[in-house]
Amino acid sequence: MTALNDWDIATGVGVTALAVASGRAVESGRNDRLVDDPYAADLVRAAESPVEMPTSPTDEAPLLNRMADYVAVRTRCFDDWFAEAGARGVRQAVILASGLDTRAFREEWPEGFRLFEIDQPKVLEFKDSVLDSKNVRARCERHPLGVDLRADWAHELVRAGFDTELPTAWLAEGLFPYLPAEAENDLLDTVHSLSPPGSRLMIEHTELPEELGNSQLNEIALQWGIDMTELMSGERKTDPAERLRPAGWSTSRESFTDIAERHGRQLPADEALGAVFRNSYALSARLED
């Protein structure tokens, strides 16, 4: 697996982060958009990636334009989840491996809301430099934390002002597929240790093809200069819900294909992407009182 501290905005896992931002940019240009991200296109352009990244629905990039539907549905799902958490009194959140996420800048947050973004320092530095150049300011109390998730990030999070007594909304979007089983379990244990009752956790959970290296998905990724077998763990991992429930978390899940249908969208069903989309879920958990 590629080391997280080797993250580069234009290669490897950096391309996947740009692809997500590209998806938000494309969606934002649609008349029936589910997401409005006015900053995604600026981030994509500033990266100057050698891989063609569309920033509007009219750009000629068929594969990434098809993926934009999934990005839009996933983003809208998690946006709504944050809004619900805020409406229910949650005033603190952590986005794990936040990448080029712009929620702190584009969403409406309750007064006094505190949002922590954890990722590699140069990831956050790139995003902040682009947004600063556009005079974009966060709409909440934002705390970017440049730290490797394999390090003692819990200690650094508390040092940065995280309140272990406040119910927290944790988001793991586009993260778990890249984690080996041991790292995934460690992350869940750490989240649990920092969460008082009433905390919430949302995970994008994807059941990847068993033969990832031979899949059409990897063939497509190789065209972008990405080998999915190097980025993603090939281990068969335990469903996160099975680890959370014994620790007192109630869990529920909904497939992104079902979420898409609720919003009047249909995700691509071709062999390359459809198999992944059909096996991708929003896994929601709440630590009971």
C-alpha angles and dihedrals in degrees: 000000000000111000112253091228088061089066110141123182094226103039142042115353088357089071090057090053090050090048089057091049088047090053091053091048092051092047092049089061095055121100091225094043121166092196132037111200110166092182104050096084092052091053092050094048093046091055092063090207118192086223114083109251119187119221099184137037091252096058116112103246107112099181097048091043088056091049090052090077091060092045090050095049093046093046093048091048092054093041089056091046092055091047091052092048090052091048089054093055104267109146103175132060140174125204109202115214088000096184111173094344112150102186093116088060104037106035129079109242131192115259111278095017113158119207124188120197117198122196143114113308095243091050091057092040091055093048094045093048092053095046093043089054088057092047090242115163131195118256093215138034097289124195115187110198117195104204138125112252088223090061128071092290093156091064091047091048092055090046088054091059104271109159112222090195094061121087105247137205110221122195126196103181118170091351114097098064088063096050125092114231095259093050091048092052091047091051092051090048091051093048089050092049091054097044125093119199113291093041119135134211129195121191131184099222118192128182102212125208112275091232097046094161092057096041125112086237090065091044089058092045091052088061086063092049093258125127105200091199089064095047100040132055114245091206121119101240133200116256106261090230090064090059096042101049097062088052092058102268119135111216141198135171141200128188117241089232088062092044089051091053091052088058095045095255132125119207120223111277101193120125096257099052105011095070091056096043092049089055099045121102142181103233111197124190136179127194105230123230 
